[in-house]
Amino acid sequence: MASYPTPSAYQEAVQFPESAFLDETLQNATPRTNVLGLPQPISGAFAVVFPMTDAHNQRWAAKCFLTDVPDQQARYEAIAAHLSEHDLPALVTFDYQQPGIRVEGTAYPLLKMEWVEGTALNTWIRTHRDDPDALRALAKVWTDLLADLEAAQIAHGDLQHGNVLVVDTDSGPALRLVDYDTLYVPALDGRQSPEVGHRNYQHPDRTERDFGPALDRFAGLVIYTAIQATRVRPALWDRFDTGENLLFRDSDFYEPEQSPLFQVLGDTEAIAPLVAHLETACYQSPEQVPTLAQARDGTAEVPARSREEFASTRRAARTTARTAPRSRWATLALPLLAMGLVLAAVFGWTVNVWVGFGLGAAVAIGWGTGVAYQYRAHPIVRRQRRLQHEADRYTALIETMERELETLAEQKSDVKSSVEERRDERLEEVQDEALYDKLKHHFIGEVGAVDGVKHRDVVRLKANNIRTAYEATPEALSEVRRIRDTTKARINMWRSSLVQHYADALPTKLSPAEERRLQRYIARRVERIETEAARVREKIRVYEAERRRTNARQEEQPSLSVRRYLTHLVYLTDLPKSDLGPPRPSSPSTNGQASADASPERPAPVSEGPWWTQGTT
């Protein structure tokens, strides 16, 4: 996999848009800058975004990728083609450019996207948690959005607070979706998802193979339930919010029976049926999750009302899920194998041994393919694969952040070693300013006294905006037409004599004030780099904690080897006692507060842009 630039490397390149970008609009655009005048990035886990303003005051988001995604260009081309046929207000225009940006002479892809003015979903809900009418309106537009996506056969693939922006309008809240890296359209059918979405919103059994039009159903139900729960019981927000979720966390989906949040919501009569649907969905496979309209309107199968009955229903469902594969495949296993052996024997003796062998092998391969598919679809295997995907994802994030630390260390060293160079550059600027103060009083008319310079030459100089000796540089004279080279040489000699005359009046070193200003600039650059490095190290610490947490959860879940599954099909062994792993003990504190290392930190959302975190996971 190709190594992509770090956020700091992109930042260095974007300082010079005309040479960094290949897009003409972005070449003439101005990046938003920080207090040091450097481009201000919005860093995420897999991309960094630079807000840009073009010559027409139109704002754009220049999204630069931190990791390589296979078939990314083909994916975005398919997405663009499908979106052009479906005018959905929630989706924004974009232009995937391959190549799009140069960093240290190498071209990388770029996503140029319309800038969205909006507020992150979790920030908007937190602000309006005590306004039930506003939350009711939000729930309505959320339902409409999911219905529109399903009707257009579109799935976003990573519905979460950072990718859903709320725009306040005169008619109420409107929604805009950003970050289309995992978006599904029919042309992508049969492919795998590049990512499996934010862990606090996605089905616990979702893997990269779950990629279809029903991909958003679970996350859509999670978000809708969280909106309604906050509307009915706003105090839940302070109790269960971590800054990286909407009430629910991934642990709630892995073990609903042990979840304090599910216990609280299950006892809330106004939303109990909706919560029951979500709790049931945690035990269904991702493709079995009903649409939000079905869950909301009650057209989906309604679970038992009481928690005791519902628990019994779940246990029965888990038992069925555990034994179903053997009842289907074990019934067919022995007859199919026996048929293959019979065919091999009959054709081997009567026709041709190779024909018999081929028929028997074909039957065995067909059966083996079916068993392999069923094995990969088994809940135990799916869950282990998702957890492994999560662990690998955190490993990739840590590697990216470690590369960022190396880049920052190089930048810090360059800044410290550039003091003399910057001092010399600033001294040249100060000397040029002092020279200007002297030469600006020598008007170009004085050159008329020089032998060989005629009045018409002076007129032509003035016509080219050369009115003082300071402006009569060799570079400026070379652009003046209809003046002979010998005359230009005499004018250059005139200017050089003036420069020589004032040479002793020019400063030979920076003033104490200029020196302090230079030192402050260097100190601010170093401080900014050290602050960014500290932030990156903290990210690494959090990602490592999340990886340990994921690995621990993976160890807690039952594992199912291919060998054990095959012996299970022929009734030689049984599967692990629980498809979903042993019950997790309740935390000593059941108030639902997040632990210190509950989730990776992401930069705080900003109300004026589409990406901020990192990541976007």
VONU-109336 format. One record per residue (C-alpha): x, y, z. Coordinates in steps of 0.5 Angstrom, whole numbers, plus 500, padded with zeros to 3 digits. Layout:
<sites>
XYZ;...
</sites>
This chain:
<sites>
500500500;503507498;505511504;501518504;504525506;502527514;498533515;504537517;507535510;500537506;500544511;507546508;505544501;498548501;502555503;503555496;496554493;499556486;504550486;500545490;494544487;492542480;485545480;485552477;480554482;484552488;490555485;487562486;484560492;486562499;487557505;484559512;490561516;492560524;495566528;502564525;499565518;500558516;494554513;489551518;488544517;482540520;485533521;481527522;483519522;484518515;484525511;486532513;481538510;483545508;478550508;479555502;476561499;476562491;477569488;469569487;469568495;466561494;468557500;471550498;473544502;480541500;480534503;487530502;488523504;492520509;492513507;491509500;484506499;484501493;479503487;478510490;477513484;473508481;468509487;468516487;466516479;461511480;458515486;458522482;454518476;449516481;448522485;447526478;441522477;438523484;437530486;438529494;439536498;442533503;448531499;453536497;457536490;464534490;470533485;475527486;481529482;487524481;492527481;490533485;495536490;503536489;507534496;514535495;514533487;509527488;502528486;496525490;489525490;484530492;477531494;474538492;468539496;463544497;463547503;458546508;455551513;452547519;453544526;455537528;449533529;451531537;453539538;446541535;442536539;446538546;445545544;437543543;436538548;431542552;427544546;423538545;419541539;426542536;428535537;421533534;423536528;430533527;427526528;422528522;427530517;432524519;426520518;425523511;432523509;433515511;427514506;430518501;436515501;433508501;429510495;435512491;438506493;444510496;447508503;452513506;456507510;458511516;452515519;455519525;455525529;461528525;458526518;451529519;451537519;445540521;443547518;438552521;433554516;427559517;423552516;426548521;433544521;435541515;441536514;447535510;451529509;459529508;464524507;463519502;468515502;464509504;458511500;454505497;451506490;448500486;454501481;458498487;454492488;459486490;465490492;467491499;466497504;473501505;471502512;466499517;464506520;464509527;464503532;458507537;453507531;454501527;452494528;457490532;457484527;458489521;464487517;467490510;463485506;456488509;456493503;449494500;443499500;441497507;447499510;445505514;439502517;442500524;446507524;439510522;435507528;441508533;441516531;433516531;432513538;438517541;434523538;427521541;430519548;434526549;427529547;423525552;429524557;434530556;438529563;440522559;445527555;449529561;449522563;451518557;454523552;462522551;463527546;464521541;457518541;449520541;448516548;449509545;456506545;459500542;459496548;451497549;450493542;455488544;451486550;445490550;442485556;448488560;447496558;445501563;443505557;438500555;435498562;434506563;430506556;427500556;423502562;421509559;414507556;414513551;420510547;420502549;417499543;423503539;428501544;426494543;427494536;434497537;435491542;433486537;437489531;443488536;442480535;440480528;444480522;446487519;441485513;436483517;435490521;428493519;428500516;427506520;420507518;418500519;421500526;418507528;411505525;410498528;410495521;416491523;416485528;414488535;418484540;415482547;413488551;416486558;423485559;422478562;419476555;423480551;429476554;426469553;425471546;432473545;435467548;431463544;433467538;440466540;439458541;436458534;442462531;447457534;444451532;441453525;447452521;448445523;441443522;441446515;448443513;449437517;442434514;445435507;453434508;453426509;448425503;452430498;458427500;455420499;453422493;460424491;463418493;457414489;458418483;466417483;465409484;460408479;463412473;470410475;468403474;463403468;466409464;472413466;475414473;477421471;470423470;468419476;473423480;471430477;464429479;465427486;470433486;465438483;460436489;465436494;467443492;460445491;458443498;465446501;463453498;457453501;460451508;465456507;460462506;456459512;462459516;464467514;456469515;456465522;455471528;461468532;466469526;463476523;464479530;471476531;472479524;469486525;473486532;480484528;478490523;477495529;484493532;487493525;484500524;487503530;494500528;494504522;492510525;497509530;502508525;500515521;500519528;507516529;509518522;506525523;511526530;517524525;515530520;513535526;520533529;523535522;520541522;522543529;529542527;528546521;525552524;531552529;536551524;533557520;534562525;541565521;537564514;531568517;536573520;539574513;533575510;530580514;536584514;536584507;528586507;530592512;536594508;531594502;526599506;532603508;534604501;527606499;527611504;533614500;532613493;525615493;527622493;531621487;526622481;527619474;528626471;535626474;537621469;536626464;543629466;546623464;550623457;546619452;539619456;534623452;528626454;524621450;527616454;525619461;518619458;518612456;520610463;515614466;510611462;512604465;511607472;518608473;518615477;524614482;531611482;528606487;524603481;529603476;532596477;535592472;529588472;524593471;528596465;529590461;521590461;521597457;521597450;524602445;530604449;537602447;541597451;546602451;542607454;539602459;546601461;547608463;541608467;543602471;550606472;546612475;542608480;548604482;552610483;546612488;546605491;554606493;553613495;548611501;551604502;554606509;547609511;544602511;544598517;549592518;545588523;538588525;535592531;534590538;527590536;527586530;531581533;526580539;521580533;525574530;526570536;518571538;517568531;521562532;519561539;512561536;513556531;517552535;511552541;506551535;510545533;511542540;503543542;501539535;506534537;503533544;496533541;499527536;502523542;495524546;492521540;497515540;495514547;488514546;488510540;493505543;488504549;482503544;486498541;487494548;480495549;478492542;483486543;480485550;473485547;476480542;479475547;472475551;468473545;468466543;472464537;470459532;475455528;474452521;476445524;471446530;465448525;466442520;466437526;460441528;456440522;457432523;455432530;462431533;462437537;458443539;459450538;461455543;455456549;454463547;454466540;455473543;460471548;459471555;455476559;460482561;460484568;456491570;461496571;462498579;459505577;452504573;451511572;453510564;459515565;465514560;471511562;478516561;480512555;473510552;474513545;479516541;479524541;477528535;478535534;472539537;467540531;466547528;460550526;462552519;465546516;464539514;470535517;474536524;476530527;480526524;477523523;472521520;471514522;
</sites>
